Amino acid sequence: MSKGQVPLRHSLVTRLLVSSVAIALAAISATAWLAATTTTRAITDEQGGAVADQRAVYEELVGYAATHHDWSGGAALVHSRAAELGRRITLTTDDHQIILDSQDGPALRNTLPSAVVDPLNVDLGLTGGTEHIDERAVGPYTVPTEDRYVLNEVAENTLTCFNKMGYDGTVEVAKTGRPSVVLTTVRAEAERPLTRSATESCGFELDSLVSPAEKKALQTLTTLAARCLSLGDRAASQLRITPTFEAYLGESAVVRTAHEKIEVKPPSLLKPAGPAGVVQGCIESGRRTQLRPYVAPRALLFVTAPGTGRTTLSLSGGSIGRIVAVTGAVLLATVAATVLIGRRLVRPLRNLADAAELRMPAPVSTRDEIGRLARALNDSAERRERAEAQRRTMVNDVAHELRTPLSNIRTWLEAAQDDLAPTDAQLLAMLHEEALLLQHIIDDLSDLAAADAGTLRIDPEPTCLRDVLTHVVDSHRGGALAAGVRLELTVAGDPVVQADQVRLRQVVGNLISNAIRYTSPGGSVTVGATGTTISVRDTGSGINPADLPKIFDRFWRADESRSRVTGGSGLGLAIARHLTEAHGGTIGVESEPGRGTLFTIRLPGLGG
């Protein structure tokens, strides 16, 4: 476990997890009971309603498809039915390309269709009928209006004929517009049973009367059926299909597909050309071929919940009430538990906020993340206090450093105004020296401010250390000679580093100036370089071990009196450290009282 990491058993996450699991278990237990008692009832109730809705929608869409050659006008029907049922109704092609959709929703590629809408192959499970081709799909079999009057008159005559024979009936008109006679009741005086001759005598004219449009369509159907049945040319010429889709081969009935309450098929005269299912299949196949251009294309029907791609169950009011009651109870329990846990969690946070406002140490009462936060806030407050103290000290130091040269300049100028000091070259030289000192302090502060802001500009390039150190040493020889200090330079080879020449001279210059200042007359200062390491060694008074950690602090000097005779502004070493670190290097110091001091600078090489 890393330092400062909270143990798992004391972690706030663990406490929240345990609380959440407890609440979740209670919620699961309550909702599981609710689901078990309501789901079965809801499914049973919904299944009946869903099937009824799907059947109604399916029948309307099949009816539309049977009477239209495409789906371009079906949008109004789909939207109205969807609004009535509160469902999403979608029609797609077999590859799930949307034809009509009552509302936008997710794709239905992974959803099973409710039915297949095809008027030429209806779903008998939904319709409950026996005919695979919807009776509303009439296509070329439609009787023209001008022919219907004649057919209706013949149908009335046929019904009158049956009435005279003792049979009652009605005239029904098919979707094609062709009338037919349906016998409903048999009176006592009627002939029993109804013979073939009697049926033909009354119904022959109606059965044999065919409009030109029907005749053309039936001829095409006869050709298709004969081809399907593989009949020879002679047999095909004898095949006849009536408008009610009865098929005859010569004088024998083959199959009767139209639904009638009374059928006349004397067994002695029935000579099928093949199994009834085969004949019926061929006739239906031919009719599908004829009707396909007159009906809308096959489509997949989806009846789903609004805005989704799934079918859902609609719960009853009682089921919804129980769900609301249990959900409300679970919600109240969750809120109560959350409030209790939240108060326990918020209490230490409020204590932390109060401590921060009153600038007091935050109480550390727990060992979880909040306790860790309290310790971090206390540490931050301590660092803030130290930073504030350093800021006040720095302001005082800056004021002290600027006050001395400004006071000297003011004193000499006032003395000159009062004629107490002559205005000669010596006075100007002293004023110039104090102005240079003031400028030096301001420049040092500017460099430190840039370093703190991260805007200290460094332009590193391959730099020969021998040339840089020679230039710096030569510029300080006059000061060393005046102080009676011997200044030496020793460079091994011709080392090259990646550095800013101007800033590097400033760093080394600060170290040399500091070394000369603290070296007694007769001592020496040695500047050396080996590889990418620069060293400045002096034989001065040295530094106490307790002061070594402070020498790179701003405005710090070993002289407690802060006399400018024995020390500079106290910014040189701080600037040297910032400039070295800006180069990606390090600076260190070794010293013993009475045995001198060694500063070491390590810079990155050309590949660093």
KEFILO-62170 format. One record per residue (C-alpha): residue number from 1; residue in one letter; x, y, z. Coordinates in steps of 0.1 Angstrom, whole numbers, plus 2048, in hexadecimal, padded with zeros to 3 digits. Layout:
[NUM,A,[X,Y,Z]]
...
END
This chain:
[1,M,[800,800,800]]
[2,S,[80F,822,7F5]]
[3,K,[815,83D,80E]]
[4,G,[7F5,851,816]]
[5,Q,[7DE,837,807]]
[6,V,[7BE,830,81B]]
[7,P,[7BA,80B,826]]
[8,L,[79E,7FA,813]]
[9,R,[78A,7F3,833]]
[10,H,[78A,818,83C]]
[11,S,[785,825,819]]
[12,L,[767,83B,811]]
[13,V,[762,827,7F1]]
[14,T,[75D,808,806]]
[15,R,[743,818,81C]]
[16,L,[730,825,7FE]]
[17,L,[732,803,7ED]]
[18,V,[724,7F1,80B]]
[19,S,[708,80A,80F]]
[20,S,[6FF,808,7E9]]
[21,V,[6FF,7E2,7EA]]
[22,A,[6E7,7E2,808]]
[23,I,[6CF,7FB,7F7]]
[24,A,[6D2,7E7,7D6]]
[25,L,[6C9,7C6,7E8]]
[26,A,[6AA,7D5,7F7]]
[27,A,[69F,7E4,7D6]]
[28,I,[6A6,7C3,7C4]]
[29,S,[692,7AF,7DD]]
[30,A,[674,7C6,7DB]]
[31,T,[674,7C8,7B5]]
[32,A,[67A,7A3,7B0]]
[33,W,[65A,79B,7C3]]
[34,L,[647,7B6,7AF]]
[35,A,[654,7A8,78E]]
[36,A,[64B,784,798]]
[37,T,[627,78D,7A1]]
[38,T,[61F,7A5,784]]
[39,T,[632,798,766]]
[40,T,[61E,778,760]]
[41,R,[5FD,78B,762]]
[42,A,[60A,7A7,74C]]
[43,I,[616,78F,732]]
[44,T,[5F5,77C,731]]
[45,D,[5E1,79C,72D]]
[46,E,[5F8,7AB,714]]
[47,Q,[5FB,78D,6FD]]
[48,G,[5D6,78E,6F5]]
[49,G,[5D6,7B3,6EF]]
[50,A,[5F7,7B2,6DB]]
[51,V,[5EA,796,6C4]]
[52,A,[5C9,7A8,6BF]]
[53,D,[5DC,7C9,6B6]]
[54,Q,[5F3,7B7,69E]]
[55,R,[5D6,7A5,68D]]
[56,A,[5C3,7C5,688]]
[57,V,[5E1,7D7,67B]]
[58,Y,[5EB,7BA,665]]
[59,E,[5C8,7B6,655]]
[60,E,[5C6,7DC,64D]]
[61,L,[5E9,7DC,63E]]
[62,V,[5E2,7BC,62A]]
[63,G,[5C2,7CC,61D]]
[64,Y,[5D5,7EB,613]]
[65,A,[5F0,7D6,602]]
[66,A,[5D6,7C2,5EF]]
[67,T,[5C6,7E1,5E0]]
[68,H,[5E6,7F6,5D8]]
[69,H,[604,7EF,5C3]]
[70,D,[61C,7FF,5DB]]
[71,W,[61F,80E,5FF]]
[72,S,[622,832,5F5]]
[73,G,[600,83B,603]]
[74,G,[601,826,623]]
[75,A,[611,840,63A]]
[76,A,[5EF,84D,646]]
[77,L,[5E3,82B,64F]]
[78,V,[602,821,662]]
[79,H,[603,842,676]]
[80,S,[5DE,840,67F]]
[81,R,[5E0,81C,68A]]
[82,A,[600,823,69E]]
[83,A,[5EF,841,6AF]]
[84,E,[5D0,82B,6B8]]
[85,L,[5E5,80F,6C7]]
[86,G,[601,823,6D6]]
[87,R,[61A,80E,6C4]]
[88,R,[635,813,6AB]]
[89,I,[62C,803,689]]
[90,T,[647,7FD,670]]
[91,L,[647,7ED,64D]]
[92,T,[669,7E2,63E]]
[93,T,[675,7CE,621]]
[94,D,[684,7AC,626]]
[95,D,[6A7,7BC,62B]]
[96,H,[699,7D3,645]]
[97,Q,[698,7F3,630]]
[98,I,[67B,808,63F]]
[99,I,[65D,80D,628]]
[100,L,[646,81E,641]]
[101,D,[64B,827,666]]
[102,S,[633,838,67E]]
[103,Q,[650,848,691]]
[104,D,[675,84A,693]]
[105,G,[686,82F,6A7]]
[106,P,[6A3,817,6A9]]
[107,A,[6AB,7FE,68D]]
[108,L,[697,7DE,68D]]
[109,R,[6B1,7C6,67F]]
[110,N,[6B2,7B1,69E]]
[111,T,[68D,7B1,6A3]]
[112,L,[676,795,697]]
[113,P,[659,7A2,681]]
[114,S,[636,7A0,68E]]
[115,A,[62A,793,66C]]
[116,V,[631,793,647]]
[117,V,[618,7A9,634]]
[118,D,[612,798,612]]
[119,P,[5EE,797,604]]
[120,L,[5F9,77A,5ED]]
[121,N,[604,765,60A]]
[122,V,[5F0,76F,629]]
[123,D,[5F7,762,64C]]
[124,L,[5DA,74B,653]]
[125,G,[5E4,74B,678]]
[126,L,[5DB,76F,67B]]
[127,T,[5BE,770,663]]
[128,G,[5AE,750,66D]]
[129,G,[5A3,749,649]]
[130,T,[5AB,72E,630]]
[131,E,[5B5,741,611]]
[132,H,[5DA,74A,60C]]
[133,I,[5D2,766,5F3]]
[134,D,[5BF,783,602]]
[135,E,[59D,786,5F1]]
[136,R,[5A2,7AC,5EE]]
[137,A,[5BF,7A6,5D6]]
[138,V,[5AB,7A5,5B5]]
[139,G,[5C2,7B5,59C]]
[140,P,[5B8,7AC,578]]
[141,Y,[599,799,584]]
[142,T,[586,7B9,58C]]
[143,V,[564,7B9,579]]
[144,P,[560,7DA,567]]
[145,T,[544,7F0,572]]
[146,E,[531,7EE,552]]
[147,D,[530,7C7,555]]
[148,R,[524,7C6,579]]
[149,Y,[501,7D0,571]]
[150,V,[4FC,7B2,55A]]
[151,L,[50C,79A,573]]
[152,N,[4F6,7A8,590]]
[153,E,[4D7,7A3,57B]]
[154,V,[4E0,77F,573]]
[155,A,[4E8,779,598]]
[156,E,[4C5,785,5A2]]
[157,N,[4B6,76E,588]]
[158,T,[4CA,751,595]]
[159,L,[4BF,757,5B9]]
[160,T,[49A,759,5AD]]
[161,C,[49F,737,59C]]
[162,F,[4AC,727,5BD]]
[163,N,[48F,737,5D0]]
[164,K,[476,726,5B9]]
[165,M,[488,705,5C1]]
[166,G,[483,70B,5E6]]
[167,Y,[4A5,71A,5EF]]
[168,D,[4AB,73C,5FF]]
[169,G,[4CB,74F,5FA]]
[170,T,[4DD,770,5F5]]
[171,V,[4F2,781,5DA]]
[172,E,[515,788,5E6]]
[173,V,[52D,79D,5D3]]
[174,A,[552,793,5D4]]
[175,K,[56F,7AC,5D6]]
[176,T,[573,7A9,5B0]]
[177,G,[550,7B6,5AB]]
[178,R,[541,795,5A0]]
[179,P,[521,78A,5B0]]
[180,S,[519,767,5BC]]
[181,V,[4FB,755,5CB]]
[182,V,[4FF,746,5EE]]
[183,L,[4E3,72F,5FA]]
[184,T,[4DA,734,61E]]
[185,T,[4BB,720,627]]
[186,V,[4A7,703,619]]
[187,R,[481,703,61A]]
[188,A,[46C,6E3,620]]
[189,E,[461,6E1,5FC]]
[190,A,[484,6E3,5EE]]
[191,E,[493,6C7,5DA]]
[192,R,[4AB,6B3,5F0]]
[193,P,[4C8,6AF,5E9]]
[194,L,[4D1,6CB,5D1]]
[195,T,[4DA,6B9,5B1]]
[196,R,[4F5,6C2,598]]
[197,S,[4DB,6C7,57C]]
[198,A,[4C6,6DE,592]]
[199,T,[4E5,6F3,59C]]
[200,E,[4F0,6F6,578]]
[201,S,[4CD,6FF,56C]]
[202,C,[4CB,71D,584]]
[203,G,[4F0,727,585]]
[204,F,[4FD,71F,563]]
[205,E,[4F7,741,555]]
[206,L,[509,753,572]]
[207,D,[526,73B,572]]
[208,S,[52B,73D,54C]]
[209,L,[528,763,54A]]
[210,V,[54B,771,54B]]
[211,S,[555,795,544]]
[212,P,[571,79C,52A]]
[213,A,[589,7A7,546]]
[214,E,[583,787,55A]]
[215,K,[586,771,53B]]
[216,K,[5A8,780,532]]
[217,A,[5B5,77B,555]]
[218,L,[5A7,758,558]]
[219,Q,[5B7,74E,537]]
[220,T,[5D9,75A,544]]
[221,L,[5D3,747,565]]
[222,T,[5C9,727,552]]
[223,T,[5EA,729,53E]]
[224,L,[5FE,72D,55E]]
[225,A,[5EC,711,570]]
[226,A,[5EF,6F9,553]]
[227,R,[614,700,552]]
[228,C,[617,6FB,577]]
[229,L,[604,6DA,575]]
[230,S,[61A,6CF,557]]
[231,L,[5FB,6C7,542]]
[232,G,[5FF,6BF,51D]]
[233,D,[5F1,6D5,502]]
[234,R,[5D1,6C0,4FE]]
[235,A,[5CA,6BF,524]]
[236,A,[5D3,6E4,527]]
[237,S,[5B9,6ED,50D]]
[238,Q,[59E,6DB,521]]
[239,L,[5A8,6EC,543]]
[240,R,[58E,707,54D]]
[241,I,[58F,71D,56B]]
[242,T,[56F,730,576]]
[243,P,[56E,753,585]]
[244,T,[56A,742,5A7]]
[245,F,[58B,730,59F]]
[246,E,[57C,70E,59B]]
[247,A,[590,6F9,583]]
[248,Y,[581,6E0,56A]]
[249,L,[592,6C7,553]]
[250,G,[579,6BE,539]]
[251,E,[558,6B5,54C]]
[252,S,[569,6AC,56D]]
[253,A,[56E,6C3,58B]]
[254,V,[592,6C6,595]]
[255,V,[591,6DC,5B4]]
[256,R,[579,6F6,5C3]]
[257,T,[58C,712,5D5]]
[258,A,[570,72C,5DB]]
[259,H,[55E,729,5FC]]
[260,E,[53A,71F,5F8]]
[261,K,[521,711,611]]
[262,I,[513,6F9,5F7]]
[263,E,[52A,6E6,5E0]]
[264,V,[51E,6CE,5C4]]
[265,K,[539,6B4,5BE]]
[266,P,[529,693,5B5]]
[267,P,[544,679,5BC]]
[268,S,[53B,667,59C]]
[269,L,[544,685,587]]
[270,L,[563,690,59B]]
[271,K,[583,687,587]]
[272,P,[5A0,69C,594]]
[273,A,[5BD,6A3,57E]]
[274,G,[5D4,6A1,59C]]
[275,P,[5D3,6A5,5C1]]
[276,A,[5BD,6C2,5CC]]
[277,G,[5DB,6D2,5DF]]
[278,V,[5F1,6D2,5C0]]
[279,V,[5D5,6E1,5AA]]
[280,Q,[5CD,6FB,5C4]]
[281,G,[5F2,704,5C8]]
[282,C,[5F6,709,5A3]]
[283,I,[5D7,71F,5A0]]
[284,E,[5E4,734,5BE]]
[285,S,[606,736,5AF]]
[286,G,[5F8,743,58F]]
[287,R,[5E2,75C,5A1]]
[288,R,[600,769,5B4]]
[289,T,[613,76E,594]]
[290,Q,[5F6,782,585]]
[291,L,[5EF,796,5A5]]
[292,R,[612,79F,5AE]]
[293,P,[613,7BF,599]]
[294,Y,[5F2,7CB,5A9]]
[295,V,[5FB,7C7,5CE]]
[296,A,[615,7D8,5E4]]
[297,P,[636,7C7,5E9]]
[298,R,[63B,7AE,606]]
[299,A,[645,7C0,626]]
[300,L,[64F,7B7,64A]]
[301,L,[638,7C5,665]]
[302,F,[646,7D0,686]]
[303,V,[62F,7DB,6A3]]
[304,T,[645,7E7,6BF]]
[305,A,[645,7FE,6DD]]
[306,P,[647,823,6D4]]
[307,G,[66B,830,6CF]]
[308,T,[67A,80D,6D2]]
[309,G,[681,7EE,6BE]]
[310,R,[671,7D6,6D8]]
[311,T,[64E,7CA,6E0]]
[312,T,[645,7D2,703]]
[313,L,[62A,7C8,71B]]
[314,S,[610,7E2,727]]
[315,L,[60A,7DE,74C]]
[316,S,[5E8,7E2,75B]]
[317,G,[5DF,7FE,772]]
[318,G,[5E2,7E7,791]]
[319,S,[604,7DB,786]]
[320,I,[610,7FE,780]]
[321,G,[602,808,7A2]]
[322,R,[616,7EC,7B4]]
[323,I,[635,7F6,7A1]]
[324,V,[631,81A,7AB]]
[325,A,[62B,811,7CF]]
[326,V,[649,7FA,7D2]]
[327,T,[65F,812,7BE]]
[328,G,[654,82F,7D5]]
[329,A,[65C,81A,7F4]]
[330,V,[67E,811,7E6]]
[331,L,[684,835,7DD]]
[332,L,[67C,841,800]]
[333,A,[692,827,810]]
[334,T,[6AE,831,7F8]]
[335,V,[6AA,856,800]]
[336,A,[6AA,84F,825]]
[337,A,[6C9,83A,823]]
[338,T,[6DA,853,80D]]
[339,V,[6D1,870,824]]
[340,L,[6E0,85D,842]]
[341,I,[6FF,853,830]]
[342,G,[702,876,820]]
[343,R,[700,887,842]]
[344,R,[71C,871,850]]
[345,L,[731,879,831]]
[346,V,[729,89E,831]]
[347,R,[730,8A4,856]]
[348,P,[756,8A1,853]]
[349,L,[755,8B6,833]]
[350,R,[743,8D1,846]]
[351,N,[75D,8D0,861]]
[352,L,[777,8D4,846]]
[353,A,[765,8F2,838]]
[354,D,[762,902,85A]]
[355,A,[786,8FC,862]]
[356,A,[790,90C,840]]
[357,E,[77B,92B,847]]
[358,L,[788,92F,86A]]
[359,R,[7AC,928,85F]]
[360,M,[7AF,90C,879]]
[361,P,[7BE,8EA,875]]
[362,A,[7A4,8D2,867]]
[363,P,[79A,8B5,87F]]
[364,V,[7A6,893,873]]
[365,S,[78B,87B,881]]
[366,T,[78B,85F,868]]
[367,R,[7A4,84A,855]]
[368,D,[792,84B,833]]
[369,E,[795,863,815]]
[370,I,[786,87F,829]]
[371,G,[7A0,87B,845]]
[372,R,[7BB,87B,82A]]
[373,L,[7AB,89B,81C]]
[374,A,[7AC,8AB,83E]]
[375,R,[7D1,8A3,842]]
[376,A,[7D7,8B1,81F]]
[377,L,[7C5,8D1,828]]
[378,N,[7D9,8D5,848]]
[379,D,[7F9,8D0,834]]
[380,S,[7ED,8E9,81A]]
[381,A,[7E5,902,835]]
[382,E,[808,8FE,844]]
[383,R,[818,903,822]]
[384,R,[802,921,81C]]
[385,E,[80D,930,83D]]
[386,R,[831,92A,834]]
[387,A,[82D,939,812]]
[388,E,[81C,957,821]]
[389,A,[839,95B,839]]
[390,Q,[852,958,81D]]
[391,R,[83E,972,809]]
[392,R,[83F,98A,826]]
[393,T,[864,983,82B]]
[394,M,[86B,988,805]]
[395,V,[858,9A9,805]]
[396,N,[86D,9B5,823]]
[397,D,[88D,9A9,812]]
[398,V,[885,9BA,7F2]]
[399,A,[87D,9DA,804]]
[400,H,[89D,9D7,818]]
[401,E,[8B3,9D1,7FA]]
[402,L,[8A4,9EE,7E6]]
[403,R,[8A4,A05,804]]
[404,T,[8CA,A05,809]]
[405,P,[8D4,A12,7E6]]
[406,L,[8B7,A29,7E4]]
[407,S,[8BF,A38,807]]
[408,N,[8E3,A3D,7FC]]
[409,I,[8D9,A4E,7DC]]
[410,R,[8C0,A64,7EF]]
[411,T,[8DA,A6D,80A]]
[412,W,[8F5,A77,7F2]]
[413,L,[8DD,A8B,7DC]]
[414,E,[8CF,A9E,7FA]]
[415,A,[8F2,AA5,806]]
[416,A,[8FB,AB3,7E4]]
[417,Q,[8DB,AC9,7E5]]
[418,D,[8E5,AD6,807]]
[419,D,[909,ADC,7FB]]
[420,L,[915,AC3,814]]
[421,A,[926,AAE,7FA]]
[422,P,[937,ABB,7DA]]
[423,T,[926,AB1,7B9]]
[424,D,[945,AA2,7AA]]
[425,A,[950,A83,797]]
[426,Q,[953,A6F,7B8]]
[427,L,[92E,A76,7C1]]
[428,L,[923,A6D,79E]]
[429,A,[937,A4D,7A0]]
[430,M,[927,A43,7C2]]
[431,L,[904,A4B,7B4]]
[432,H,[90C,A36,795]]
[433,E,[918,A19,7AA]]
[434,E,[8F8,A19,7BF]]
[435,A,[8E2,A1C,7A0]]
[436,L,[8F5,9FE,791]]
[437,L,[8EF,9EB,7B2]]
[438,L,[8CA,9F4,7B1]]
[439,Q,[8C8,9E9,78C]]
[440,H,[8DA,9C8,795]]
[441,I,[8C0,9C1,7B0]]
[442,I,[8A3,9C9,799]]
[443,D,[8B2,9B2,77D]]
[444,D,[8B5,996,796]]
[445,L,[891,99A,7A2]]
[446,S,[886,99A,77D]]
[447,D,[898,97A,777]]
[448,L,[889,969,795]]
[449,A,[866,975,78B]]
[450,A,[86B,966,768]]
[451,A,[877,946,777]]
[452,D,[858,944,78E]]
[453,A,[841,94B,771]]
[454,G,[851,932,75B]]
[455,T,[85A,94D,741]]
[456,L,[880,94D,747]]
[457,R,[88E,94B,724]]
[458,I,[8AA,932,71D]]
[459,D,[8B9,92D,6FA]]
[460,P,[8CF,90E,6FD]]
[461,E,[8E8,906,6E2]]
[462,P,[909,8F3,6E0]]
[463,T,[921,907,6F6]]
[464,C,[946,902,6FC]]
[465,L,[94C,904,721]]
[466,R,[970,90F,71E]]
[467,D,[966,92F,70B]]
[468,V,[94A,937,723]]
[469,L,[95E,932,743]]
[470,T,[97C,945,735]]
[471,H,[966,962,72E]]
[472,V,[957,962,751]]
[473,V,[978,95E,763]]
[474,D,[988,97A,74F]]
[475,S,[96B,991,757]]
[476,H,[970,98B,77D]]
[477,R,[996,98D,77F]]
[478,G,[995,9B2,787]]
[479,G,[97E,9AC,7A5]]
[480,A,[992,98F,7B1]]
[481,L,[9B3,9A3,7AE]]
[482,A,[9A3,9BF,7C2]]
[483,A,[998,9A7,7DD]]
[484,G,[9BA,996,7DE]]
[485,V,[9AC,975,7D2]]
[486,R,[9BD,95E,7B9]]
[487,L,[9A5,954,79D]]
[488,E,[9AE,934,789]]
[489,L,[99E,920,76C]]
[490,T,[9A3,8FB,765]]
[491,V,[990,8EB,749]]
[492,A,[995,8C6,73E]]
[493,G,[993,8C4,718]]
[494,D,[979,8D7,704]]
[495,P,[958,8CD,713]]
[496,V,[938,8D8,701]]
[497,V,[916,8DB,711]]
[498,Q,[8F2,8E5,706]]
[499,A,[8EE,907,717]]
[500,D,[8E5,92C,713]]
[501,Q,[907,93E,713]]
[502,V,[8FA,95E,723]]
[503,R,[8E7,94D,73F]]
[504,L,[904,934,745]]
[505,R,[91C,952,749]]
[506,Q,[903,961,762]]
[507,V,[902,941,777]]
[508,V,[927,93D,778]]
[509,G,[92C,962,77D]]
[510,N,[915,962,79C]]
[511,L,[929,945,7AB]]
[512,I,[94B,955,7A5]]
[513,S,[93F,976,7B3]]
[514,N,[932,965,7D2]]
[515,A,[952,950,7D6]]
[516,I,[968,970,7D3]]
[517,R,[952,982,7EC]]
[518,Y,[956,967,807]]
[519,T,[97B,95F,801]]
[520,S,[995,971,816]]
[521,P,[9B3,983,806]]
[522,G,[9CE,96A,7FD]]
[523,G,[9B4,94F,7F6]]
[524,S,[9AB,940,7D4]]
[525,V,[98C,939,7BE]]
[526,T,[98F,91D,7A5]]
[527,V,[977,918,788]]
[528,G,[978,8F6,777]]
[529,A,[965,8E1,75D]]
[530,T,[966,8BC,757]]
[531,G,[94E,8AF,73D]]
[532,T,[92C,8C0,743]]
[533,T,[934,8C8,768]]
[534,I,[93F,8EB,773]]
[535,S,[94E,8F1,795]]
[536,V,[956,911,7A8]]
[537,R,[96C,90B,7C7]]
[538,D,[978,925,7E0]]
[539,T,[98E,925,7FF]]
[540,G,[977,93D,812]]
[541,S,[967,93B,834]]
[542,G,[94E,91F,82A]]
[543,I,[92A,91A,834]]
[544,N,[91B,90C,853]]
[545,P,[90A,8EA,84D]]
[546,A,[8E9,8F8,85B]]
[547,D,[8EA,914,841]]
[548,L,[8F0,8FE,822]]
[549,P,[8CB,8F7,81B]]
[550,K,[8C4,91D,81B]]
[551,I,[8DF,92B,805]]
[552,F,[8C9,929,7E5]]
[553,D,[8AC,93B,7F7]]
[554,R,[8A5,95E,7EB]]
[555,F,[8B5,97B,7FF]]
[556,W,[8C7,962,816]]
[557,R,[8EA,96B,821]]
[558,A,[901,95C,83B]]
[559,D,[906,97F,84A]]
[560,E,[8E8,983,862]]
[561,S,[8ED,9A8,862]]
[562,R,[8E7,9A8,83C]]
[563,S,[903,9C1,837]]
[564,R,[90A,9C8,813]]
[565,V,[930,9C9,81B]]
[566,T,[931,9A3,820]]
[567,G,[915,999,809]]
[568,G,[902,9A1,7EA]]
[569,S,[8DC,9A3,7E5]]
[570,G,[8D8,97E,7EE]]
[571,L,[8C8,976,7CC]]
[572,G,[8E6,96A,7B9]]
[573,L,[8E5,945,7C4]]
[574,A,[8BF,944,7C0]]
[575,I,[8C2,950,79C]]
[576,A,[8DF,938,796]]
[577,R,[8C9,91B,7A1]]
[578,H,[8AB,925,78B]]
[579,L,[8C1,92A,76D]]
[580,T,[8D2,909,771]]
[581,E,[8B1,8F7,775]]
[582,A,[8A4,909,756]]
[583,H,[8C1,8F9,743]]
[584,G,[8B6,8D7,750]]
[585,G,[8D4,8D5,767]]
[586,T,[8DB,8D4,78D]]
[587,I,[8EF,8E9,7A5]]
[588,G,[8FD,8DD,7C6]]
[589,V,[914,8EA,7E2]]
[590,E,[92D,8DA,7FA]]
[591,S,[93D,8EE,816]]
[592,E,[94E,8EC,837]]
[593,P,[954,90A,84E]]
[594,G,[978,916,84A]]
[595,R,[980,8FF,82C]]
[596,G,[96E,911,810]]
[597,T,[950,909,7FA]]
[598,L,[94B,8F5,7D9]]
[599,F,[92E,8FC,7C1]]
[600,T,[927,8E2,7A7]]
[601,I,[912,8E7,787]]
[602,R,[908,8C9,772]]
[603,L,[8FA,8D1,74F]]
[604,P,[8EB,8BB,734]]
[605,G,[902,8B2,717]]
[606,L,[8FA,8B5,6F2]]
[607,G,[8E4,896,6F4]]
[608,G,[8D3,8A0,715]]
END
